[in-house]
Structures are given as structure tokens and as C-alpha cells.
Amino acid sequence: MNRQKKLQQLFKAKAKKASAKLAPQKKDKYISKADRLKLTVETDQDSVSASES
């Protein structure tokens, strides 16, 4: 690999990393399957107790 190509590759890699840091993160925090089940059970219980009152 010649010197110019190697330098261009390094510059592109650095620019890509910099733009990735600036980009907004849209990914939500991971919630395990067990935690999701717990949340649904809790919300179901809350809605049942609210409708009984």
C-alpha cells in the first residue's frame, strides 16, 4: 500500500469516528425479556386495581 493511500485511509477513519460521536444516539437501553415481563405484569396489576376502585 503506498503512503498516500495509507494516509487517506487514516484520515477517513478518524473522520468517521468523529462524525459517529456527534451523531445522536437513538438506541434505547436494552431491557431483558424477564424485565419486560415484570413490567407488563406490574402494569396489568395497576390497571386492574385502578378499575376496581
Residue frames relative to the residue before (quaternion, step in Angstrom):
aa qw qx qy qz dx dy dz
M 1.0000 0.0000 0.0000 0.0000 0.00 0.00 0.00
N 0.3741 -0.7442 0.4996 0.2378 3.59 -0.76 0.93
R 0.7080 -0.5117 0.3029 0.3810 3.53 -1.26 0.48
Q 0.6585 0.5211 -0.3163 0.4413 3.59 0.90 -0.90
K 0.6611 0.5069 -0.3096 0.4584 3.56 0.92 -0.91
K 0.6489 0.5217 -0.3155 0.4553 3.57 0.99 -0.84
L 0.6511 0.5061 -0.3093 0.4736 3.60 0.98 -0.83
Q 0.6498 0.5127 -0.3174 0.4628 3.59 0.93 -0.86
Q 0.6363 0.5288 -0.3220 0.4603 3.56 1.04 -0.82
L 0.6536 0.5075 -0.3099 0.4682 3.59 0.99 -0.83
F 0.6532 0.5119 -0.3142 0.4611 3.60 0.94 -0.85
K 0.6521 0.5117 -0.3148 0.4625 3.58 0.95 -0.84
A 0.6509 0.5182 -0.3165 0.4557 3.58 0.97 -0.86
K 0.6648 0.4949 -0.3067 0.4681 3.59 0.94 -0.86
A 0.6501 0.5124 -0.3146 0.4646 3.58 0.99 -0.82
K 0.6403 0.5270 -0.3225 0.4564 3.58 1.00 -0.80
K 0.6574 0.4996 -0.3095 0.4716 3.60 0.96 -0.84
A 0.6526 0.5177 -0.3161 0.4541 3.59 0.97 -0.86
S 0.6820 0.4728 -0.2999 0.4705 3.60 0.90 -0.84
A 0.6149 0.5424 -0.3502 0.4529 3.59 1.10 -0.60
K 0.6379 0.5186 -0.3283 0.4651 3.59 1.05 -0.70
L 0.6899 0.4853 -0.2768 0.4603 3.58 1.01 -0.78
A 0.5934 0.5899 -0.3676 0.4058 3.58 1.13 -0.60
P 0.4927 -0.6627 0.4681 0.3147 3.60 -0.97 0.78
Q 0.3817 -0.7146 0.5408 0.2263 3.54 -1.04 0.79
K 0.1761 -0.8157 0.5473 0.0643 3.57 -0.55 1.16
K 0.5501 0.6467 -0.3879 0.3587 3.55 1.23 -0.33
D 0.3620 -0.7269 0.5447 0.2097 3.57 -0.88 0.97
K 0.6186 -0.5339 0.4209 0.3938 3.52 -1.28 0.37
Y 0.5051 -0.6633 0.4647 0.2983 3.58 -1.01 0.84
I 0.0857 -0.7653 0.6371 0.0339 3.55 -0.98 0.92
S 0.4218 -0.7290 0.4802 0.2451 3.56 -0.67 1.11
K 0.6685 -0.5173 0.3621 0.3931 3.51 -1.28 0.45
A 0.6457 0.5229 -0.3202 0.4551 3.59 0.98 -0.83
D 0.6553 0.5054 -0.3117 0.4670 3.59 0.98 -0.83
R 0.6330 0.5247 -0.3349 0.4603 3.58 1.02 -0.76
L 0.6402 0.5176 -0.3244 0.4660 3.58 1.00 -0.79
K 0.6335 0.5270 -0.3291 0.4611 3.58 0.99 -0.84
L 0.6611 0.5143 -0.3094 0.4502 3.57 0.92 -0.89
T 0.6670 0.4910 -0.3161 0.4627 3.58 0.93 -0.83
V 0.6340 0.5211 -0.3332 0.4641 3.58 1.00 -0.78
E 0.6557 0.5126 -0.3138 0.4569 3.59 0.93 -0.88
T 0.6788 0.4795 -0.3033 0.4662 3.59 0.88 -0.87
D 0.6228 0.5291 -0.3429 0.4633 3.59 1.05 -0.69
Q 0.6559 0.4997 -0.3123 0.4718 3.58 0.95 -0.84
D 0.6432 0.5195 -0.3255 0.4588 3.58 0.96 -0.81
S 0.6821 0.4821 -0.3006 0.4603 3.59 0.89 -0.87
V 0.6312 0.5159 -0.3366 0.4713 3.60 1.05 -0.70
S 0.6896 0.4683 -0.2977 0.4654 3.60 0.85 -0.88
A 0.6317 0.5242 -0.3350 0.4626 3.60 1.08 -0.61
S 0.6787 0.4870 -0.2974 0.4623 3.59 0.99 -0.77
E 0.6246 0.5408 -0.3375 0.4510 3.60 1.16 -0.54
S 0.6458 0.5623 -0.3173 0.4075 3.58 1.05 -0.73
